[in-house]
């Protein structure tokens, strides 16, 4: 079965000092080309501070038809009007996250490089499974290393979407696209692109169009 082409899943920088000032950069990136989803991933903030950032970043994304996913906090995701939540293996069980955010919103699950974890997440009802890290990354400590073969395996057996994550840039994304990733989750590869975030988004979309 031929799938739709790969799409971009944009992750915020690890730190945003002033969201009111930075939102113009955020909006410019979203206008650079098709973005399927964004993940707000900001560690070290309390719920009140995180909610204030969400209130700034969520509207520009949703106004453009982009799904807003919050990392780690299903209750806060529900309360702040996000479209879903992403949970890691060390966060909370899928069932608890689903109960907190409700049946009609997205729950994605980190599965590292594990076929077993991915199948468990799919059977539990996750909306997508995320594999990685595929490449070295400075965004977080990497304990698991995935290869394109796990995307090929998943793509050949399951309909549930897969997300590839970890150190992905315009220069190294092609093997993951060819392997069948439904989404590429990108952070530094957009925000640190030498020509700017909007050009990075445009460049990723060119890769997706080329397949």
Secondary structure, DSSP 4 states (H G I P E B T S, - for coil): -PPPPPEEEEE--S--S-HHHHHHHHHHHHTTS---EEEE--TT--HHHHHHHHHHHHHHHHHTT-EEEEES-HHHHHHTT-SEEEE-TTT--HHHHHHHH-TTSEEEEEEET-HHHHHHHHHHT-SEEEEE--S--SSS-------HHHHHHHHHH--SEEEEESS--TTT-HHHHHHT-SEEEESHHHHT-TT-HHHHHHHHHHHHHH-
